[in-house]
């Protein structure tokens, strides 16, 4: 005990026991603040923040589980002798370690699925979405809106000649942008560079030729490796060797 590190007369294991709850409260507050910031931009600026919310939740869950594992190990190390309380601590440590392993494995599966979706699966074109009569089987929303950010201009806009110079009129004010859409160097620059909205305008074609929103199918493949409709295996399973 004499060789144990001490800070202001307090041993390090005891200090870690005392700091566990404040650190948990700080992590919870940081998690809530980050989620509030993302959802604020989603509500007022119509920005897709699903992926950022997912990574925020995953980081918070893995951090809390890892901290709980270390705290339980510290409590177990400070307990003296063998008793029923130590057995309960061991069972609790085993449960926390299994939950941490599962959550990390889920995150790895999500990243692997996201890489496969971006590199291996083809993006549906506007013509393919127009000919695909079914909605996304995961969110039940139409797929034709997936390319709304890249519309095909009508032919009349391209061939109409410009009006004579003496009949030019000032353009009417545009109402196509939302009322809260910022410009210049306001919060809109933050949302454009940090959040983005590309995932909401992409639909992917699986090997079975079923089409889904990218944001929907990547969350599905976090837990399942099959098509939501035909149950065909989407990605080859990794070789155990």
N, C-alpha and C positions, 0 to 999 in steps of 0.2 A: 504494500500500500504506500510505502514511503517513496517509491520510485515513480508513482503515478503523477502525471502532469496535473498542475493546479493553477488556477487563475484567481488571484485575490483571496487565497486561502480555501477556495472551493475546488474539489477534485473534478477532473474533466468528465468522468462518467456521470457524476451528479449534475454537473452543468448541462450536459446533453439531455438528461432527464427533464430538467427545468425548461430548457429551450424548445422541447418538442411541441408543446401546444402553441406557443407564439409563432413558431415557424409554420405550423399547419394553418393558423389563422391568416398569416401573411400570404401563403400560397392560395388560400381560398379567396382572399380579397383581390389578389392579382388576377386570378382566373375570372372572377366576376367582372372586374374592370375591363379585361380584354374582350370578353363576350359582349359586354355593353357597348364597347366601341364598334365592334363588328356589326352588331344588330342595329346600331344607330345609323350607320352608313347604308345598311340594307333597307331600312325604312325610309329614310329621307333622300337617299341618292339612288335607290333601286339598283344596288350592286349585289352581285352574287358572292356570298361570303361562306358558303357551305364548307368548302375545303379548309378555310382558315379556322372556322369554328371546330372542325374535326381535329385539326392538329392541336388547337388549344386544349380541347377536352382530353385528347390522348396524352399530351404532355402533363397536364394536371393529374390525371389518373395514375400514370406511371410514376410521377414524382411522389404523390401521396402514398402509393403502395410501397415504393422503395424506402421512403422515410419511415413507414410503419414497420417494415422488416428490420431496418437498422435499430429502431427504438425497441422493438421486442427483443432483439439480440442483446442490446445493452441492458435491458431489465433482467434478462435471463443470466447474463454474466455477473450482475450485481447480487443475485439471489444466492443465499448461503445454504449449502447442503441440498439433499434430495427430499422433495416433498410433493404433495399433490399439486400445489400451485405451479411448480416447475413443469410438471407434466402438461398442465393446461397451457402454459406458455409455449411449450414445444409444439403442441397441436395447433395453437394459434399461429406460430411462426410457419409451420408447414402449410397452413391454409393461405396465409398471406403470400408466401413464396409461390404457391401454385397460381394464385390470382395474378401475381406480377408476371409470371412466365406466360400465362394465357394472354394477358393484355399486350405484352411485347410481341408475342406471336401474331396477334390480330393486326397490330400495326405493320409488322413485316409483310403479312399477307396483303394488306391494303396497298403498300408501296409496290409490291410485286405485281399486283393486279393493275395498278395505275401505269406502271412501266409497260406492261403488255398491251394495255389498251391504247397507249400512245404510239407504240412502235409496231405492233403486230396486226392490229385490227384497223380496217379501212374506215375512213370517215364517209358518212352518207352524203351524197350530193343533193341539191335541191330537187332535181328530177326524181331521184329515188325516193325521197321523202314524200313527194307529191303522189307517186304511184303506190306508196305503202299506205294501205287504208286503215291499219290498226294503230291505236295510240300506244304510247309507252306502257308496257305491261307492269311497270313498277310504280310509277306515279299516276298513271291513267290520264296523263295530259297529252295533247296532240303533239305530234312530231314535226308538223309543218312549220311551227313557230321556231324550230331550232335554228333555222337559217334566216330568222327575221332581221338579224343584224347585217346580213349580206343579201338584200333583196335584188332581184333582177330588174333593171329599169325597164319600163314599158317602151315599146317601139316608138310610140308617138312622141315621147320626150326626146328621142334621138333624131327624128326626121323633121319635126316642126321647125320652119324657118323663124329666125328672130323677127320681131315686129319692127316696123320702120322707126327711124330715130325720132321723128316728130310725134310718135304715138307712145313713146316710152313713159311708163308710170312708175312711181316709186314702189318698190316691193312691199307687200303687206307684212305686218309683223308676224313672225313665225311663232306658232304655238305647239310645235312638235316636241319641244323639250319639256320635261317636268318643271313645275314651278320652283322646285328647290334645286334644280340643276345648277351648280356653280360654274364659274368660268374664271379664266386667268390663273392666279396662283392661290386660290382659295382651297377649301377642303377637297374640291374635285380633283386637284392634282394628287392629293394623298390617295384617294380611292382609285385613280387611274393607275398609279404606280404600285400600290401595295396590294389592293384587292383584285382588280380586274374582273372581267365578266365573260371570259372565253368559254368556260365550262358550260354555261347556259346556252351557248349557240352551237354546240357540237353534238352530233348523234353518231353512234358507232354501230357498225354491222358486224355481228358475231359470225363465226364460221358456219353456223346453221342458218344464216341469212335473216335472222331476226334483228330488229333495230331497236335501240334504246338510247335514251339520253346518256351522255357520258357521265354526268353527275350521279345518275341513278345506278347505272350498271357498275360503276367502280365501288359504290357503297355495297351493292349486292355481292360483288365478288370478294369483299372483305370477309364474308362468312360462307359463301357458297362458290363452288367452282363449276357450276352448271348453268345452263341457260334457264331463265325463269319460266319460259314457256314449254320448251320441249325436253328440258332436263339433260341435254347433251353436254358432255364435259367440254369446257371452254378452253382451259389451259392445261397442257400436259403437266402431270405431277412431277416434282423434282425427284431425281434419282437418289435413293438413300445413300448410295456410295459416294 
